[in-house]
Amino acid sequence: MDPQPTRDAACDLARDQTPNQIIAPAPDPSQGRLFILAAILFLSYLCVAISLPVTPLFVAGTLGMGNFWAGLGVGSAFLATILTRGFAGTLVDGGGAKPAVARGLALYIVGGLVSVAAGMLPHLPWPAFCVLVLGRLLIGLGESLVGVGVIAWGIGIVGPQRSGKVLALVGAALYGAFAAGGPLGLALLDGIGFAGTMAVGALLPALGLLAIRRMPGVPAHPDAKRPPFRSVIGRIWLHGAVVSLQGIGFAAIGAFFSLHFVHESWPFAGLGLTAFGVGFVLVRFAFGHLPDRIGGLPVAMGSLAVEAVGQMLVWSAGDPVLALAGAFLTGLGCSLVFPAMGREVVHLVEPHLRATALGAFAGFQDVAYGLTGPVAGLLADRTGYGGVFLLGATAAALGFLTAVSMHHRARIAAGTKPAG
């Protein structure tokens, strides 16, 4: 038997298969790891999300304290995050993202358990409030480590050229948790009380802590030279100011939307964060690629304009449907501001400073979250809850003007100033 035809057939078969082998894309394991990390973040962040609508109801209703204290109860976690973002960024850059995330999840668990103790003291308002604030502070410290750590971990997995996608996906996980956590928290509050709700909140990050054990980490930069933290802030403070002004609208929805509905005797009080979160996640998944494609500043400008319209609609709404539509528009507008401006920050600094810069950047958003609660609470006492959302609309408009100014200066610096 002549083997030549067999060899020729084998060569023909190889030639026929080669184009398919070249065309077929190789699977990218980094994408799978990124989505797994986002899923773990979603599950764990429910600890924060379910506490947002129930904390002001517990403080103002069960403990019988005023709107200022209700806002402070919510905002104390964000204040703790503000004060520890620099520490978290340095820890992630020097020690690695995975250990920082693990520590943050452990703090979520401890903070949730401390909050359980607050729920067991409803007959002692001030001691219960102080214990609650302690639990919220621990959760805020945990959020500082988890938030910065997951972003740095994700960028380490897929590379800085896709940092906008990482920030968008991380945000989708966070605000997806907010969308699910709002009604879940209120349902748990009705069914098992505040202490039981906080116990569920402590369980969820424990599951996340178990899930990350088998995930590979990313390299740290323990020996790199680091400038003072204030010099990093000096490079990114305008980007941070924009995201801070954007955050006021979300904080207003989180802290006072349910109280606004209760005050107006409207149904569906727990759907405010859901409406916000649905709009937020829809934009993240449909348009999360835009910051990497067209740049962060144009995306931020359009987003802030939509947020301002949404907050104005909540302020002027005469029925729950319009108010929920305003919350939905606010979510649409808030969705891409953080990844859009964060993408700009990532490209401003050296690789060994990314987590530090992102920590400082996220701290600006935390300032908005932390201060909006008590300040808006004082405003609500004097003008009603509608004034809180007018404040959010004004802040979004100022953020829009700031982004426009930054974009204009960037075009001038690039030598592309428009005619006229």
C-alpha positions as CSV (number, residue, x, y, z in Angstrom):
1,M,0.0,0.0,0.0
2,D,1.4,3.4,-1.0
3,P,1.5,5.7,2.0
4,Q,1.7,8.9,-0.2
5,P,-2.1,9.4,-0.7
6,T,-2.5,9.1,3.1
7,R,0.2,11.8,3.7
8,D,-1.4,14.0,1.1
9,A,-4.8,13.6,2.6
10,A,-3.4,14.5,6.0
11,C,-1.8,17.6,4.6
12,D,-5.0,18.6,2.9
13,L,-6.9,18.1,6.1
14,A,-4.3,20.2,8.1
15,R,-4.6,23.0,5.5
16,D,-8.4,22.8,5.8
17,Q,-8.3,23.0,9.6
18,T,-5.6,25.7,9.9
19,P,-7.8,28.7,9.0
20,N,-10.4,27.7,11.6
21,Q,-7.7,27.3,14.2
22,I,-6.4,30.8,13.5
23,I,-9.9,32.4,13.3
24,A,-11.3,30.8,16.5
25,P,-10.5,33.1,19.4
26,A,-8.6,31.6,22.3
27,P,-10.6,31.7,25.6
28,D,-9.5,34.5,27.9
29,P,-9.4,33.2,31.5
30,S,-8.9,36.7,32.8
31,Q,-12.5,37.7,31.8
32,G,-13.9,34.7,33.7
33,R,-11.9,35.6,36.8
34,L,-13.1,39.2,36.6
35,F,-16.7,38.2,36.4
36,I,-16.3,35.8,39.3
37,L,-14.7,38.6,41.3
38,A,-17.7,40.9,40.5
39,A,-20.1,38.2,41.5
40,I,-18.4,37.8,44.9
41,L,-18.4,41.5,45.3
42,F,-22.2,41.6,44.6
43,L,-22.9,39.0,47.2
44,S,-20.7,40.5,49.8
45,Y,-21.9,44.1,49.2
46,L,-25.4,43.1,50.1
47,C,-24.2,43.6,53.7
48,V,-24.0,47.3,53.0
49,A,-27.0,47.5,50.7
50,I,-29.6,46.0,53.0
51,S,-28.6,48.3,55.8
52,L,-29.1,51.5,53.9
53,P,-32.9,51.8,53.9
54,V,-33.4,50.1,57.3
55,T,-30.9,52.1,59.3
56,P,-32.7,55.5,59.0
57,L,-36.0,53.7,59.8
58,F,-34.5,52.1,62.8
59,V,-33.0,55.3,64.1
60,A,-35.9,57.7,63.3
61,G,-38.7,55.2,64.0
62,T,-37.7,52.5,66.6
63,L,-35.2,54.7,68.5
64,G,-37.4,57.8,68.1
65,M,-34.5,60.1,67.1
66,G,-34.6,62.9,64.5
67,N,-33.6,63.1,60.8
68,F,-30.2,64.4,61.6
69,W,-29.4,61.3,63.7
70,A,-30.9,59.1,61.0
71,G,-28.6,60.7,58.4
72,L,-25.6,60.4,60.7
73,G,-26.4,56.7,61.3
74,V,-26.3,56.1,57.5
75,G,-23.4,58.5,56.9
76,S,-21.1,57.2,59.6
77,A,-20.0,54.2,57.5
78,F,-19.1,56.5,54.6
79,L,-17.2,58.8,57.0
80,A,-15.1,55.9,58.2
81,T,-14.4,55.0,54.5
82,I,-13.3,58.6,53.8
83,L,-10.7,58.5,56.6
84,T,-9.2,55.2,55.6
85,R,-9.0,55.3,51.8
86,G,-5.4,56.4,51.8
87,F,-4.5,53.6,54.2
88,A,-6.4,51.1,52.1
89,G,-4.7,52.2,48.9
90,T,-1.2,52.0,50.4
91,L,-2.0,48.6,51.8
92,V,-3.2,47.3,48.5
93,D,-0.2,48.7,46.5
94,G,2.3,47.4,49.0
95,G,0.7,44.2,50.3
96,G,-1.5,43.0,47.5
97,A,-5.2,43.3,46.6
98,K,-6.4,39.8,47.8
99,P,-5.2,40.2,51.4
100,A,-6.8,43.6,51.6
101,V,-10.1,42.3,50.3
102,A,-10.1,39.5,52.8
103,R,-9.5,41.9,55.7
104,G,-12.3,44.1,54.4
105,L,-14.8,41.2,54.2
106,A,-13.8,40.2,57.8
107,L,-14.6,43.8,58.9
108,Y,-18.0,43.6,57.2
109,I,-18.7,40.5,59.3
110,V,-17.7,42.1,62.6
111,G,-19.5,45.3,61.8
112,G,-22.7,43.4,61.0
113,L,-22.5,41.5,64.3
114,V,-22.0,44.7,66.2
115,S,-25.1,46.2,64.5
116,V,-27.0,43.1,65.6
117,A,-26.3,44.1,69.2
118,A,-27.7,47.6,68.5
119,G,-30.9,46.0,67.3
120,M,-31.2,44.3,70.6
121,L,-31.3,47.5,72.6
122,P,-34.4,49.3,71.2
123,H,-35.5,50.4,74.7
124,L,-32.1,52.3,75.2
125,P,-32.0,54.8,72.3
126,W,-28.6,56.4,72.9
127,P,-26.7,53.3,73.8
128,A,-28.3,51.5,70.8
129,F,-27.3,54.4,68.5
130,C,-23.7,54.5,69.7
131,V,-23.4,50.7,69.2
132,L,-24.9,51.1,65.8
133,V,-22.5,53.8,64.8
134,L,-19.6,51.6,66.0
135,G,-20.9,48.8,63.7
136,R,-21.3,51.2,60.8
137,L,-17.7,52.5,61.3
138,L,-16.4,49.0,61.1
139,I,-18.4,48.4,57.9
140,G,-17.1,51.6,56.5
141,L,-13.5,50.5,57.1
142,G,-14.3,47.2,55.5
143,E,-15.7,49.0,52.5
144,S,-12.5,51.0,52.1
145,L,-10.4,47.9,51.8
146,V,-12.9,45.9,49.7
147,G,-13.6,48.7,47.3
148,V,-10.0,49.7,46.5
149,G,-8.8,46.1,46.7
150,V,-11.4,44.7,44.2
151,I,-10.7,47.5,41.7
152,A,-6.9,47.0,41.9
153,W,-7.4,43.2,41.7
154,G,-9.6,43.6,38.6
155,I,-7.2,45.9,36.9
156,G,-4.3,43.5,37.7
157,I,-6.3,40.7,36.1
158,V,-7.2,42.4,32.8
159,G,-4.7,45.2,32.5
160,P,-4.9,49.0,32.8
161,Q,-6.0,49.4,29.2
162,R,-9.3,48.0,30.2
163,S,-9.6,49.9,33.5
164,G,-12.8,51.6,32.4
165,K,-14.4,48.2,31.9
166,V,-13.2,47.0,35.4
167,L,-14.6,50.1,37.1
168,A,-17.9,49.7,35.2
169,L,-18.3,46.0,36.1
170,V,-17.3,46.6,39.7
171,G,-19.9,49.4,39.9
172,A,-22.5,47.2,38.3
173,A,-21.9,44.7,41.1
174,L,-22.1,47.3,43.8
175,Y,-25.3,49.0,42.5
176,G,-26.8,45.7,41.5
177,A,-26.5,44.9,45.2
178,F,-28.1,48.2,46.1
179,A,-31.0,47.4,43.7
180,A,-31.6,44.0,45.3
181,G,-30.6,45.1,48.8
182,G,-33.3,47.9,49.2
183,P,-36.4,45.7,49.1
184,L,-34.6,42.8,50.6
185,G,-33.6,44.9,53.6
186,L,-37.1,46.2,54.1
187,A,-38.6,42.8,53.7
188,L,-36.2,41.4,56.3
189,L,-37.0,44.3,58.6
190,D,-40.7,43.5,58.5
191,G,-40.1,39.7,58.9
192,I,-37.2,39.3,61.4
193,G,-36.6,42.8,62.8
194,F,-33.5,45.0,62.7
195,A,-31.2,42.6,64.6
196,G,-32.2,39.7,62.3
197,T,-31.6,41.9,59.2
198,M,-28.1,42.8,60.4
199,A,-27.4,39.1,61.1
200,V,-28.2,38.3,57.5
201,G,-25.9,41.2,56.5
202,A,-23.1,39.6,58.5
203,L,-23.5,36.2,56.9
204,L,-23.2,37.4,53.2
205,P,-19.6,38.7,53.4
206,A,-18.7,35.4,55.2
207,L,-19.7,33.6,52.0
208,G,-17.6,36.0,50.0
209,L,-14.6,35.4,52.2
210,L,-14.9,31.7,51.6
211,A,-15.3,32.2,47.8
212,I,-12.1,34.3,47.3
213,R,-9.9,31.7,49.0
214,R,-9.2,29.8,45.7
215,M,-8.8,32.9,43.5
216,P,-5.3,33.8,42.5
217,G,-4.1,37.2,43.6
218,V,-2.1,39.8,41.6
219,P,1.4,41.1,42.2
220,A,2.0,43.9,44.7
221,H,4.7,46.6,44.6
222,P,6.2,46.5,48.1
223,D,9.5,48.2,47.3
224,A,8.4,51.0,45.0
225,K,9.0,54.5,46.0
226,R,5.8,56.3,47.1
227,P,5.2,60.1,47.2
228,P,3.2,61.6,50.0
229,F,-0.5,60.9,49.8
230,R,-1.3,64.6,49.6
231,S,0.7,64.9,46.3
232,V,-1.4,62.1,44.8
233,I,-4.5,64.0,45.8
234,G,-3.1,67.1,44.2
235,R,-3.0,65.2,40.8
236,I,-6.6,63.9,40.9
237,W,-8.6,66.3,43.1
238,L,-10.7,67.8,40.2
239,H,-11.7,64.3,39.1
240,G,-12.6,63.6,42.7
241,A,-14.6,66.8,42.9
242,V,-16.8,65.7,39.9
243,V,-17.5,62.2,41.4
244,S,-18.2,63.8,44.8
245,L,-20.8,66.1,43.3
246,Q,-22.3,63.1,41.5
247,G,-22.5,61.1,44.7
248,I,-24.8,63.6,46.5
249,G,-27.8,62.5,44.4
250,F,-27.2,58.8,45.2
251,A,-26.8,59.5,48.9
252,A,-30.0,61.5,48.9
253,I,-31.8,58.5,47.3
254,G,-30.2,56.0,49.8
255,A,-30.8,57.9,53.0
256,F,-34.1,59.8,52.4
257,F,-36.1,58.2,49.6
258,S,-37.9,55.7,51.8
259,L,-38.6,58.4,54.5
260,H,-39.9,60.7,51.8
261,F,-42.4,58.0,50.6
262,V,-43.4,57.3,54.2
263,H,-44.0,61.0,54.9
264,E,-46.1,61.3,51.7
265,S,-48.0,58.1,52.6
266,W,-47.0,56.6,49.2
267,P,-46.6,52.9,48.5
268,F,-43.5,51.2,47.2
269,A,-41.1,53.0,49.6
270,G,-38.5,50.1,49.2
271,L,-38.3,50.5,45.4
272,G,-36.4,53.7,45.3
273,L,-33.0,52.0,45.5
274,T,-34.3,49.3,43.2
275,A,-35.3,51.9,40.5
276,F,-32.0,53.6,40.9
277,G,-30.1,50.3,40.8
278,V,-31.9,49.0,37.7
279,G,-31.1,52.2,35.8
280,F,-27.5,52.1,37.0
281,V,-26.9,48.5,36.1
282,L,-28.6,48.8,32.7
283,V,-26.2,51.6,31.7
284,R,-23.2,49.9,33.1
285,F,-23.8,46.7,31.0
286,A,-25.0,48.5,27.9
287,F,-22.5,51.4,27.8
288,G,-19.7,50.5,30.2
289,H,-17.3,50.4,27.3
290,L,-17.8,54.1,26.5
291,P,-15.2,55.6,28.8
292,D,-12.4,53.4,27.3
293,R,-13.7,54.2,23.8
294,I,-14.5,57.9,23.7
295,G,-12.8,59.1,26.9
296,G,-14.0,59.8,30.5
297,L,-14.9,63.5,30.4
298,P,-17.5,63.4,27.6
299,V,-19.2,60.4,29.2
300,A,-19.2,62.2,32.6
301,M,-20.7,65.4,31.1
302,G,-23.7,63.6,29.6
303,S,-24.2,61.4,32.7
304,L,-24.3,64.4,35.1
305,A,-26.9,66.1,33.0
306,V,-29.2,63.1,33.2
307,E,-28.6,62.8,36.9
308,A,-29.6,66.5,37.4
309,V,-32.9,65.9,35.5
310,G,-33.6,62.8,37.6
311,Q,-33.1,64.6,40.9
312,M,-35.3,67.5,39.7
313,L,-38.0,65.0,38.9
314,V,-37.9,63.4,42.4
315,W,-38.0,66.9,43.9
316,S,-41.1,68.0,41.8
317,A,-42.9,64.7,41.8
318,G,-46.5,64.7,43.0
319,D,-47.0,60.9,43.0
320,P,-44.9,57.8,43.6
321,V,-44.6,56.9,39.9
322,L,-42.9,60.1,39.0
323,A,-40.6,59.9,42.0
324,L,-39.6,56.4,41.1
325,A,-39.0,57.5,37.5
326,G,-36.7,60.2,38.9
327,A,-34.8,57.6,40.9
328,F,-34.4,55.5,37.8
329,L,-33.1,58.5,35.8
330,T,-30.7,59.3,38.7
331,G,-29.4,55.8,38.4
332,L,-28.9,56.2,34.6
333,G,-27.0,59.4,35.2
334,C,-24.8,58.3,38.1
335,S,-23.9,55.0,36.4
336,L,-20.8,56.0,34.4
337,V,-19.4,59.0,36.3
338,F,-17.2,57.0,38.6
339,P,-15.7,54.7,35.9
340,A,-15.4,57.6,33.5
341,M,-13.4,59.8,35.9
342,G,-11.6,56.8,37.4
343,R,-10.3,55.8,33.9
344,E,-8.7,59.3,33.7
345,V,-7.2,58.8,37.2
346,V,-5.7,55.4,36.3
347,H,-3.9,56.9,33.3
348,L,-2.6,59.9,35.3
349,V,-0.4,57.9,37.7
350,E,2.3,55.2,37.7
351,P,1.3,51.5,38.1
352,H,2.6,51.3,41.7
353,L,0.4,54.2,42.7
354,R,-2.8,53.1,41.0
355,A,-4.5,51.7,44.2
356,T,-3.4,54.8,46.2
357,A,-4.7,57.1,43.6
358,L,-8.0,55.2,43.2
359,G,-8.3,55.2,47.0
360,A,-8.0,58.9,47.1
361,F,-10.4,59.3,44.2
362,A,-13.0,57.1,45.8
363,G,-12.5,59.0,49.0
364,F,-14.1,62.1,47.3
365,Q,-17.2,60.1,46.6
366,D,-17.2,58.9,50.2
367,V,-17.1,62.6,51.3
368,A,-20.4,63.1,49.4
369,Y,-21.9,59.9,50.9
370,G,-20.7,60.8,54.4
371,L,-21.7,64.4,54.6
372,T,-25.0,64.2,52.6
373,G,-26.7,62.2,55.3
374,P,-26.4,64.6,58.2
375,V,-26.5,67.8,56.1
376,A,-29.5,66.7,54.1
377,G,-31.1,65.6,57.4
378,L,-30.9,69.2,58.7
379,L,-32.2,70.5,55.4
380,A,-35.1,68.0,55.5
381,D,-36.0,69.3,59.0
382,R,-36.4,72.8,57.6
383,T,-37.7,72.4,54.1
384,G,-39.1,68.9,53.9
385,Y,-37.6,65.9,52.1
386,G,-38.1,67.5,48.7
387,G,-35.3,70.0,49.4
388,V,-32.8,67.1,49.7
389,F,-33.4,66.1,46.1
390,L,-33.2,69.7,44.9
391,L,-29.7,69.8,46.6
392,G,-28.8,66.6,44.6
393,A,-29.9,68.3,41.4
394,T,-27.9,71.4,42.1
395,A,-24.8,69.3,42.9
396,A,-25.1,67.3,39.7
397,A,-25.4,70.5,37.7
398,L,-22.2,71.8,39.3
399,G,-20.5,68.6,38.5
400,F,-21.5,68.9,34.9
401,L,-20.1,72.4,34.7
402,T,-16.8,71.2,36.3
403,A,-16.5,68.4,33.8
404,V,-17.2,70.8,30.9
405,S,-14.4,73.1,32.1
406,M,-12.0,70.2,32.5
407,H,-12.8,68.9,29.0
408,H,-12.4,72.4,27.5
409,R,-8.9,72.8,29.2
410,A,-7.9,69.3,28.0
411,R,-8.8,70.2,24.4
412,I,-6.8,73.4,24.7
413,A,-3.8,71.5,26.1
414,A,-4.1,69.0,23.2
415,G,-4.1,71.9,20.7
416,T,-7.7,71.1,19.5
417,K,-9.5,74.2,20.8
418,P,-12.7,74.5,18.8
419,A,-13.0,77.6,16.6
420,G,-14.9,80.5,18.2
